[in-house]
Amino acid sequence: MTEKKKKVGFNIIKSDPMDGHKGFGVGTLSLDNISPVIIDVEAGEAVVDIGALHARSAVEKRIKFLKNKEEVPNGKPYWLVWVTIDRNEEGPYYAGVTACEMTVDQEIRRGYKSLPEHVNRMDKSLKRHIIVEHMDEKSKRVLADFLRSHNEDMWERSSQQLKDDLMVSGG
């Protein structure tokens, strides 16, 4: 049986578009180095889905998102994790990792997410923050395994905070 699994990579750092440029836009953050990772909590799987940058990931398509979680009582849980890649003298590493909650009920085509939270967490990731402590332990393990298996060297160069925050008891 052939394996149809596509390996989708992270957005890796491109040359700095502002390099040598002193005009308009200096100091702005670029989305070139951020990748959205969707974690299916029940399946224990993680995938990079670039569509999530514009709220158009495979999970989000054809879903009307509501502001009240109680309006989607049978929603399937997901995490949208913003992963920012940076480079230091040793090479690229996972610099910012922030997670946002999302639930989706495909049957009724409704879901819950807090758009302000998603935008703010993307911004925090771009600014090299680690915010994953609120994730469930299974999902932390899935994320840690995913990041490690994507690129062991990038994982090793990442901050001790990221590794500590994704460590789960008993594992």
C-alpha positions in Angstrom: 0.0 0.0 0.0 1.5 3.4 -0.9 1.5 6.1 1.6 -0.2 9.3 0.4 1.0 11.4 3.4 2.2 14.8 2.2 5.0 16.3 4.2 4.2 19.9 4.4 7.0 22.0 5.8 7.2 25.1 7.9 7.7 28.5 6.4 11.4 28.9 6.8 13.1 32.3 7.1 13.5 34.1 3.8 15.8 37.0 3.2 14.7 40.1 5.1 12.5 42.2 2.7 13.4 45.2 4.8 17.2 44.6 4.7 18.8 47.9 4.0 15.4 49.7 3.6 14.8 52.6 5.9 11.4 53.8 4.7 7.8 52.8 5.2 7.1 49.6 7.0 10.4 49.4 9.0 9.8 47.5 12.2 6.7 45.7 10.9 6.3 41.9 11.5 6.4 39.6 8.5 4.2 36.5 8.2 6.9 34.8 6.1 8.3 33.0 9.2 5.1 31.8 10.8 3.2 28.6 10.2 -0.2 27.5 11.6 -0.3 23.9 13.0 -3.7 22.4 13.5 -3.9 19.7 16.2 -6.9 17.3 16.1 -7.2 16.5 19.8 -9.3 13.4 19.4 -7.1 11.9 16.6 -3.9 13.0 18.3 -2.6 14.3 14.9 -0.9 17.6 13.9 -0.6 19.1 10.5 0.7 22.4 9.0 -2.2 24.1 7.3 -1.1 27.4 5.8 -4.8 28.2 5.0 -5.3 29.0 8.7 -3.3 32.2 8.2 -6.5 33.5 6.6 -9.0 31.4 8.7 -9.3 29.0 5.7 -7.7 25.8 7.0 -9.3 22.5 6.0 -11.0 22.4 9.4 -12.4 25.9 9.2 -13.7 25.8 5.6 -17.6 26.0 5.3 -17.9 26.6 9.1 -19.7 29.6 10.6 -17.8 30.5 13.8 -19.8 31.7 16.8 -18.6 33.7 19.7 -20.3 31.5 22.3 -18.8 28.1 23.0 -22.1 26.8 24.5 -23.7 27.3 21.0 -21.6 24.4 19.7 -22.1 21.7 22.4 -20.9 18.8 20.2 -17.9 20.6 18.7 -14.8 18.5 18.1 -11.8 20.1 19.8 -8.8 21.4 17.9 -5.8 23.6 18.7 -4.5 26.1 16.3 -0.8 26.6 17.1 1.1 29.5 15.7 4.8 28.4 15.2 7.3 31.1 14.4 10.7 30.1 13.1 13.8 32.3 13.7 17.5 31.8 13.1 20.4 32.3 15.4 24.1 31.6 14.9 23.6 27.9 15.2 20.7 27.8 12.7 16.8 27.9 12.6 14.8 27.2 15.7 11.2 27.3 17.0 11.1 30.9 18.4 7.5 31.5 19.1 4.8 28.9 19.8 1.3 29.9 20.9 -1.9 27.9 21.0 -5.6 28.8 20.5 -8.7 26.8 21.2 -11.2 26.0 18.5 -14.1 23.6 18.3 -16.0 22.5 15.1 -19.2 20.6 14.6 -19.0 19.5 10.9 -22.6 18.1 11.0 -24.2 21.5 11.7 -21.3 23.5 10.1 -20.8 25.6 13.2 -17.8 26.2 15.3 -16.4 28.2 18.2 -13.2 30.3 18.3 -12.3 33.6 19.6 -11.0 35.6 16.7 -9.3 38.3 18.9 -7.5 35.5 20.8 -6.3 33.9 17.5 -5.0 37.3 16.2 -3.4 38.1 19.6 -1.7 34.7 19.8 -0.4 35.0 16.3 1.1 38.4 17.3 2.6 36.9 20.4 4.2 34.0 18.4 5.7 36.6 16.0 7.1 38.3 19.0 8.8 35.1 20.2 6.4 34.2 23.1 5.7 30.6 24.2 2.1 30.2 25.3 1.1 26.5 25.5 0.5 25.9 29.3 -3.3 25.9 28.8 -3.2 23.0 26.4 -4.3 19.5 27.5 -1.4 17.1 28.1 -2.2 14.8 25.1 -2.1 17.8 22.8 1.2 19.0 24.3 2.7 15.6 23.6 1.4 15.6 20.1 2.8 19.1 19.5 6.2 18.3 21.0 6.5 15.1 18.9 5.4 16.9 15.8 8.0 19.7 16.2 10.7 17.2 17.1 10.0 14.9 14.2 9.7 17.8 11.8 13.3 18.9 12.5 15.2 17.5 15.5 18.0 20.1 15.1 15.4 23.0 15.2 13.9 21.4 18.3 17.3 21.1 20.0 18.1 24.8 19.3 14.7 26.0 20.7 14.4 27.6 24.1 14.3 25.5 27.2 11.0 27.2 28.1 9.4 25.6 25.0 10.7 22.2 25.9 9.7 22.6 29.6 6.2 23.9 28.8 5.5 21.0 26.4 6.8 18.4 28.9 4.0 16.3 30.2 3.8 14.4 33.5 4.6 10.7 33.1 6.1 11.2 29.7 
